[in-house]
Amino acid sequence: MMDSDKPLVKIRRRKKLFEEQKGNEFHDEAKNHKGSLDHLKERMLYVFGNTADLIFEDMKIAETDGLLFYLESSIDTQQLQNSLLNKHTFQETHAFDLHSEQGLKDYCRQQFGGAAYGIFNNDEEIINALLNGSVVIAISTFPIFISLSMANNNFRQVAEPTSQTVTRGPKDSFVEGLTTNMSLIRRRIRNANLCFEQFLIGSDTKTRVLIGYINGIANAEIVAEVRKRILDIDVSAVFESANIEELIADKTFTLFPLALNTERPDTACGNLIEGKIVIIVDGTPFVLIVPAVFPDFFVSAEDYYQDIYIASFTRLLRYISFLIVIITPAAYVAILTFHQEMLPTNLLISIIAQRQRVPFPAFIEVLIMEITFEILREAGIRLPRAVGQTVSIVGALVVGQAAALAGLISNIMVIIVAITATANFVAPVASLSAASRMLRFLLLLVASFLGLYGVLLGIVYMVAHLASLRSFGVPYLAPVAPFTKENLKDIFVRFPYWAMNKRPSYLRSPNQKKFPKQGSPSPPDLSGGSKG
């Protein structure tokens, strides 16, 4: 273990020891508040390990000794300076009895007004308040503490999405702040039945996690299952929604994502209206949506802001691109290795002429180029955004062309890799793009041994695997398997908005109708008839 990690380990051990030793003298004094303010300070230093950002300020409330303390790294110090340290109203307490709980509550109500404050009487609540960005005030005359929320909310401002962009539609995205993310949803769904439930996950991080749903629309059994799985999580730390996704997924060992993630508030709200549940994790702009079915990963928010014909065409294009990504390299290897007779004579002669100088079999040729592109793609992600995408796409083509001129690969191989790479970028959700890249390598391996029969067997196995998956009990291939004709209006193509008046039946919503059935409006008759 590195030396820099030792203080953190010591703090964790102190916290654990503090929680376990319920009968020691520190805890007895904390519970009954019989010790002085100096003893309180000692207890806090004992728990936090004399950390540099734990600040204590001696103060006077009228003629009563007080102690104000906080974690400097967790609070807004400017707010503290303006609201407490520069205030002199602490002296105006003659009308309140600070020796009674009711008097202390009355004092807080007048002193702090609408500010978020709390009153409690044990050290465990003090620790939680400090860790959540509160300032704690202790009074020597009464065994009760006051906490004032002054959390540092210096999060990134709402900006345009970086990974799920659209040419038409809202330009805002979720941020790292939990409250801001809730407000982005509330702004769009003004429904009193919209409900958020909060959980604290992680014994060390105590990360706030919210599940959001609309009462009366979301299925109560699915909500209960989501709640149960989150409550069952017992880990030390949660930093991103991906951690939650992995811990609550129906199946871990699968390439396919079982929860949809998005940084777009309009996408999250649209799914809430459908009867789904959102999971928001403090500290990340990516929100999870469950249950998720396979067709969800081919839907873009822009589909609902475009003409139905354009939206339907682009959605079909995404399905075709997915097949191109996983099948094209494998089909190339299979045909050149086992099924040359399937190619037209002129094309076969052209390919053979290109491959005369290539020293590798087709499988190795494809593998070299695919791995090279993956390396360049990964490098493009790590580089600054301005040059990253150029490196990943143009770099692969330049390297491929140079390799073709050197006789290491054929020209048609460069074309296949370029088409495959471009098609992979069509996927609207990054998790689907990653899954298709892995599937491409698996089918490529099978094709090198069994040819097109292996490719076909691989596709059959993939479909069978998809049919076996569930997302919170919902079949992953719904509404195709099991087949539901009514739900196909927004799967491969998009029907007019007025025609999609029902929620997906596979979500088992208690309120199936989104709005009354209605048709397309008819143009008015403006002929007016002829004058006699």
C-alpha positions in Angstrom: 0.0 0.0 0.0 1.2 3.5 -0.8 2.1 5.9 2.0 -0.5 8.4 0.8 -3.2 5.8 1.4 -2.3 5.2 5.1 -4.1 8.3 6.6 -7.3 7.3 4.8 -7.1 3.8 6.2 -6.5 5.2 9.7 -9.6 7.4 9.4 -11.7 4.4 8.3 -10.4 2.3 11.2 -11.2 5.1 13.7 -14.8 5.4 12.3 -15.3 1.7 12.5 -13.9 1.6 16.0 -16.1 4.5 17.0 -19.2 2.7 15.7 -18.4 -0.7 17.2 -17.3 0.5 20.7 -20.7 1.6 21.9 -19.8 1.4 25.5 -16.5 3.4 25.6 -16.3 6.7 27.4 -16.3 8.8 24.2 -19.6 7.3 23.0 -21.2 7.6 26.5 -20.4 11.3 26.6 -21.7 11.7 23.0 -24.9 10.0 23.8 -25.7 11.8 27.0 -23.9 15.1 26.2 -22.5 15.2 29.7 -19.0 16.2 28.6 -17.9 19.7 27.9 -17.5 21.3 24.5 -13.8 20.4 24.7 -14.7 16.8 25.0 -17.0 17.1 21.9 -14.0 18.5 20.0 -11.9 15.6 21.2 -14.6 13.1 20.0 -14.7 14.7 16.5 -10.9 14.7 16.2 -10.9 11.1 17.3 -13.4 10.1 14.6 -12.0 12.2 11.7 -8.4 11.5 12.6 -7.3 15.2 13.1 -8.0 15.9 9.4 -6.8 19.3 8.2 -10.2 20.4 6.9 -12.1 20.0 10.2 -12.5 23.5 11.5 -13.6 24.6 15.0 -14.8 28.1 15.9 -15.5 29.1 19.5 -18.5 31.4 19.7 -20.9 33.0 22.2 -24.7 32.8 22.0 -25.7 35.6 24.4 -23.8 34.6 27.5 -23.7 30.9 26.6 -20.6 29.2 25.3 -20.9 27.6 21.9 -18.9 25.7 19.4 -19.3 25.9 15.6 -17.5 23.3 13.5 -17.5 22.0 9.9 -15.6 20.3 7.2 -14.1 23.2 5.2 -13.9 21.1 2.0 -17.6 20.2 2.0 -19.2 23.6 2.6 -19.6 26.9 0.9 -17.3 29.1 2.9 -18.6 32.3 1.4 -22.1 31.4 2.5 -20.8 30.6 6.0 -19.1 33.9 6.2 -22.1 35.9 5.0 -24.8 34.1 7.1 -23.1 33.2 10.3 -19.6 34.5 11.0 -20.6 38.1 10.1 -23.9 38.0 11.9 -24.4 39.6 15.3 -27.9 38.3 15.9 -26.5 35.4 18.0 -26.6 37.9 20.9 -30.3 38.6 20.5 -31.5 35.6 22.5 -33.1 37.2 25.6 -36.6 36.1 24.4 -35.6 32.4 24.2 -34.8 29.8 26.8 -31.8 28.0 25.5 -32.0 25.5 28.3 -35.1 23.8 26.8 -35.6 22.0 23.5 -38.6 24.0 22.6 -36.8 27.3 23.3 -33.9 26.1 21.1 -36.3 25.3 18.3 -38.0 28.7 18.6 -34.6 30.3 18.5 -33.6 28.4 15.4 -36.9 29.3 13.6 -36.3 33.0 14.1 -32.5 33.0 13.7 -32.3 30.9 10.5 -35.7 31.6 8.9 -36.1 29.5 5.8 -32.6 28.0 5.9 -32.3 24.2 6.0 -31.5 23.4 9.6 -31.8 20.3 11.8 -31.8 19.5 15.5 -30.4 16.3 16.8 -28.7 14.8 19.9 -26.1 12.2 19.1 -22.6 12.0 17.5 -23.7 9.7 14.6 -26.0 12.4 13.3 -23.3 15.0 13.8 -20.9 13.0 11.6 -23.5 12.5 8.9 -24.3 16.2 8.9 -20.6 17.2 8.6 -20.1 14.7 5.7 -23.1 16.1 3.9 -21.9 19.7 4.0 -23.5 21.1 7.1 -22.2 23.4 9.8 -22.9 22.1 13.3 -23.4 24.4 16.3 -23.2 23.0 19.9 -24.3 24.8 23.0 -22.8 24.0 26.4 -26.1 24.4 28.3 -28.2 21.8 26.5 -27.5 18.3 25.0 -28.8 19.2 21.5 -26.9 20.2 18.3 -28.0 22.5 15.5 -27.0 21.7 11.9 -27.2 24.2 9.0 -26.9 22.9 5.5 -24.2 24.9 3.6 -23.1 22.2 1.1 -20.7 23.3 -1.6 -22.7 23.0 -4.8 -20.0 24.1 -7.3 -21.0 21.6 -10.0 -20.8 22.0 -13.7 -23.5 24.2 -15.1 -26.2 22.8 -17.3 -24.8 22.6 -20.9 -25.3 20.8 -24.2 -25.0 17.0 -24.1 -21.6 15.7 -25.1 -22.4 12.2 -26.2 -26.1 12.2 -27.3 -26.3 15.3 -29.5 -29.2 16.2 -31.7 -29.7 18.8 -34.5 -33.2 19.6 -33.4 -34.5 19.4 -29.8 -33.5 20.5 -26.3 -29.8 21.4 -25.7 -29.6 20.8 -22.0 -28.2 17.8 -20.2 -27.9 16.3 -16.8 -25.0 17.4 -14.5 -23.2 16.0 -11.5 -25.6 17.7 -9.0 -28.5 15.6 -7.8 -30.8 18.5 -7.0 -30.2 20.1 -10.4 -31.0 16.8 -12.2 -34.3 16.5 -10.3 -35.2 20.0 -11.2 -34.6 19.3 -14.9 -37.1 16.5 -14.7 -39.6 18.5 -12.6 -39.4 21.3 -15.2 -40.7 19.0 -17.9 -43.1 16.8 -15.9 -45.4 18.9 -13.8 -47.3 16.1 -12.2 -47.9 15.7 -8.5 -47.5 11.9 -8.9 -43.9 12.2 -9.9 -42.1 10.7 -7.0 -38.4 10.5 -6.0 -37.1 8.1 -3.3 -33.6 8.5 -1.9 -31.1 5.9 -0.7 -27.6 6.2 0.7 -25.3 3.6 -0.9 -21.7 2.8 0.0 -20.4 2.5 3.6 -17.6 4.9 2.8 -19.0 7.2 0.2 -22.6 7.3 1.4 -23.6 8.3 -2.2 -27.1 9.6 -2.6 -29.1 7.5 -5.1 -32.6 8.4 -6.3 -35.2 6.4 -8.0 -37.9 8.4 -9.9 -41.2 7.2 -11.2 -44.8 8.4 -11.7 -47.3 6.9 -9.3 -50.3 5.4 -11.2 -48.2 4.9 -14.4 -45.2 2.9 -13.3 -45.9 -0.7 -12.4 -45.8 -1.1 -8.6 -44.2 -4.5 -8.7 -41.3 -3.2 -10.9 -40.8 -0.2 -8.6 -40.7 -2.5 -5.6 -38.1 -4.7 -7.4 -35.9 -1.7 -8.2 -36.2 -0.5 -4.6 -35.3 -4.0 -3.3 -32.3 -4.4 -5.5 -30.9 -1.0 -4.5 -31.5 -1.7 -0.8 -29.7 -5.0 -1.2 -26.5 -3.2 -2.4 -23.8 -3.5 0.2 -20.5 -2.1 -1.1 -18.0 0.4 0.2 -18.2 2.9 -2.6 -20.3 4.1 -5.5 -19.0 6.8 -7.8 -21.0 6.4 -11.0 -24.3 5.1 -12.2 -22.4 2.3 -14.0 -21.6 0.9 -10.5 -25.3 0.7 -9.7 -26.1 -0.7 -13.1 -23.7 -3.6 -12.6 -25.0 -4.3 -9.1 -28.7 -4.4 -10.0 -28.6 -6.1 -13.4 -30.6 -9.3 -14.0 -27.5 -10.9 -15.5 -23.9 -9.9 -15.2 -22.1 -12.0 -17.8 -23.6 -10.6 -21.0 -22.3 -8.2 -23.6 -25.6 -6.4 -23.9 -26.6 -3.6 -21.5 -29.7 -4.3 -19.4 -30.2 -0.7 -18.4 -30.4 2.3 -20.7 -28.2 5.3 -19.7 -28.7 8.9 -20.9 -27.5 12.4 -20.1 -30.6 13.9 -21.8 -33.5 15.0 -19.5 -36.0 14.8 -22.4 -35.1 11.1 -22.9 -35.5 10.4 -19.2 -38.8 12.2 -19.0 -40.1 10.4 -22.1 -39.4 7.1 -20.5 -41.0 8.2 -17.2 -44.2 9.0 -19.2 -44.0 5.5 -20.7 -44.0 3.9 -17.2 -40.3 3.3 -16.7 -38.1 4.2 -13.7 -35.1 6.4 -13.6 -32.1 6.0 -11.3 -30.1 9.1 -10.6 -26.7 8.9 -8.8 -25.1 11.9 -7.2 -21.9 12.9 -8.9 -22.6 11.7 -12.4 -24.6 13.2 -15.3 -25.6 9.8 -16.6 -29.1 8.6 -15.5 -30.2 5.0 -15.7 -33.5 4.0 -17.2 -35.1 0.6 -16.3 -36.6 -1.7 -17.5 -34.7 -1.5 -20.8 -35.4 -3.6 -23.9 -33.2 -4.2 -26.9 -35.0 -1.8 -29.3 -34.6 1.0 -26.8 -30.9 1.2 -27.7 -31.7 2.1 -31.3 -33.9 5.1 -30.4 -32.6 8.6 -30.5 -34.3 11.6 -28.9 -34.2 13.3 -32.3 -36.6 10.6 -33.7 -39.5 12.5 -32.0 -38.4 15.9 -33.2 -38.3 14.9 -36.9 -40.8 14.0 -39.7 -42.0 10.4 -39.3 -40.5 9.3 -42.6 -37.1 10.7 -41.8 -37.2 9.3 -38.3 -38.2 5.9 -39.5 -35.5 5.9 -42.2 -32.8 6.8 -39.7 -34.0 4.2 -37.2 -33.9 1.5 -39.8 -30.4 2.7 -40.8 -29.3 2.1 -37.2 -30.5 -1.5 -37.3 -28.8 -2.1 -40.6 -25.6 -0.5 -39.3 -25.6 -2.8 -36.3 -25.7 -5.8 -38.6 -22.9 -4.3 -40.8 -20.7 -3.9 -37.7 -21.0 -7.4 -36.5 -21.3 -9.4 -39.8 -19.2 -7.6 -42.5 -15.6 -8.6 -41.2 -16.7 -12.1 -40.4 -18.4 -12.5 -43.8 -15.3 -11.3 -45.6 -13.1 -13.9 -43.8 -15.6 -16.7 -44.3 -16.1 -16.0 -48.1 -12.4 -15.6 -48.8 -11.4 -18.7 -46.8 -14.2 -21.2 -47.5 -16.7 -19.8 -50.1 -14.8 -18.1 -52.9 -17.3 -19.5 -55.4 -20.0 -17.2 -54.0 -18.2 -14.1 -55.4 -18.7 -12.9 -59.0 -15.7 -13.8 -61.1 -14.5 -10.3 -61.8 -14.7 -9.4 -58.1 -12.9 -12.5 -57.1 -10.1 -11.9 -59.6 -9.8 -8.3 -58.4 -9.5 -9.4 -54.7 -7.0 -12.1 -55.6 -4.9 -9.6 -57.5 -4.9 -7.2 -54.5 -3.9 -10.0 -52.1 -1.0 -11.4 -54.1 1.5 -9.5 -52.0 -0.3 -9.9 -48.7 1.7 -12.4 -46.5 -1.2 -13.2 -44.1 -4.4 -15.2 -44.4 -7.7 -13.2 -44.5 -8.4 -13.8 -40.7 -5.0 -12.4 -39.6 -5.4 -9.5 -42.1 -8.7 -8.5 -40.6 -7.6 -9.0 -37.1 -4.6 -6.8 -37.5 -6.6 -4.0 -39.0 -9.5 -4.2 -36.4 -7.1 -4.2 -33.5 -5.2 -1.3 -35.0 -8.4 0.7 -35.3 -9.4 -0.2 -31.7 -6.1 1.1 -30.5 -6.5 4.3 -32.4 -10.1 4.7 -31.3 -9.0 4.3 -27.6 -6.2 6.8 -28.2 -8.7 9.3 -29.7 -10.8 9.1 -26.5 -7.8 9.9 -24.3 -6.6 12.8 -26.5 -8.1 16.3 -26.3 -11.5 16.4 -27.9 -10.4 18.7 -30.8 -8.0 16.1 -32.2 -9.3 12.9 -30.7 -11.9 12.0 -33.3 -9.5 12.9 -36.1 -6.9 10.5 -34.8 -9.4 7.6 -34.4 -11.0 7.8 -37.9 -8.5 9.5 -40.2 -5.6 7.9 -38.4 -6.9 4.4 -39.1 -7.4 5.2 -42.8 -3.9 6.7 -43.1 -2.3 3.7 -41.4 -4.5 1.3 -43.4 -3.5 3.0 -46.7 0.2 2.9 -45.7 -0.1 -0.8 -44.8 -1.8 -1.5 -48.2 1.0 0.3 -50.1 3.5 -1.8 -48.1 1.7 -5.0 -49.1 0.7 -6.0 -45.6 -3.0 -5.8 -46.3 -5.3 -5.4 -49.3 -7.1 -2.3 -50.4 -10.5 -3.9 -49.9 -9.6 -4.6 -46.3 -9.2 -0.8 -45.7 -12.6 -0.3 -47.3 -14.2 -2.9 -45.0 -12.6 -1.5 -41.8 -13.7 2.0 -42.8 -17.3 1.0 -43.4 -17.4 -1.1 -40.2 -15.9 1.7 -38.1 -18.3 4.4 -39.6 -21.3 2.1 -39.1 -20.3 1.6 -35.4 -20.6 5.4 -34.8 -24.3 5.3 -35.9 -25.4 3.7 -32.6 -27.2 6.3 -30.5 -26.1 4.7 -27.2 -22.4 4.1 -26.4 -23.1 0.8 -24.5 -24.7 -0.7 -27.7 -21.7 0.5 -29.7 -19.3 -1.3 -27.3 -21.4 -4.5 -27.4 -21.4 -4.6 -31.2 -17.6 -4.2 -31.3 -17.1 -7.2 -29.1 -19.6 -9.3 -31.1 -17.7 -8.4 -34.2 -14.6 -10.1 -32.8 -16.5 -13.2 -31.7 -18.2 -13.7 -35.0 -14.8 -13.1 -36.7 -13.3 -16.0 -34.7 -16.1 -18.4 -35.5 -16.0 -17.5 -39.2 -12.3 -18.3 -39.4 -13.1 -22.0 -38.4 -16.6 -22.6 -39.8 -17.1 -20.1 -42.6 -20.6 -18.7 -43.2 -22.1 -21.7 -41.3 -20.2 -20.4 -38.2 -21.5 -16.8 -38.8 -25.1 -18.1 -39.1 -24.7 -20.2 -35.9 -23.2 -17.2 -34.1 -26.2 -15.1 -35.1 -28.6 -17.8 -34.0 -26.9 -18.1 -30.7 -26.9 -14.3 -30.2 -30.7 -14.1 -30.9 -31.2 -17.0 -28.5 -29.1 -15.2 -25.9 -31.1 -12.0 -26.4 -34.3 -13.9 -25.9 -33.1 -15.3 -22.6 -32.3 -12.0 -21.1 -34.6 -10.0 -18.8 -34.5 -6.5 -17.5 -36.3 -6.4 -14.2 -38.5 -9.3 -15.3 -39.3 -7.7 -18.7 -38.2 -9.8 -21.8 -35.3 -8.1 -23.5 -36.6 -8.7 -27.0 -40.1 -7.3 -26.2 -42.3 -6.5 -28.1 -40.9 -8.8 -30.8 -40.5 -11.8 -28.6 -43.1 -12.2 -27.1 -44.8 -10.6 -30.1 -47.2 -7.7 -29.5 -48.5 -6.1 -32.6 -49.8 -3.0 -30.8 -46.3 -2.1 -29.5 -44.6 -2.2 -32.9 -45.6 1.4 -33.6 -42.3 2.7 -32.2 -39.8 -0.1 -32.7 -38.5 -0.4 -36.3 -40.3 2.7 -37.6 -42.0 5.6 -35.8 -45.8 6.0 -36.3 -47.3 9.5 -36.0 -47.5 10.8 -32.5 -51.3 10.8 -32.4 -51.2 7.0 -33.2 -49.0 6.1 -30.2 -51.6 6.7 -27.6 -50.9 3.6 -25.5 -48.0 2.7 -23.2 -46.0 -0.5 -23.9 -47.9 -3.5 -22.6 -44.7 -5.3 -21.5 -44.3 -2.6 -18.8 -47.7 -3.6 -17.3 -48.6 0.0 -16.5 -51.9 0.3 -14.5 -52.7 3.2 -16.9 -52.3 1.9 -20.4 -53.6 5.0 -22.2 -51.4 8.0 -22.6 -54.2 10.0 -24.2 -57.6 9.4 -26.0 -57.4 7.8 -29.4 -57.5 10.4 -32.1 -56.8 10.6 -35.8 -55.0 13.0 -38.0 -56.8 16.3 -38.4 -58.6 16.8 -41.6 -58.3 20.1 -43.6 -61.4 22.3 -43.4 -63.7 22.8 -46.3 -63.1 26.3 -47.5 -65.0 26.0 -50.8 -68.1 27.9 -49.4 -70.3 26.6 -52.2 -71.4 28.6 -55.3 -73.5 31.7 -55.1 -76.9 31.5 -56.8 
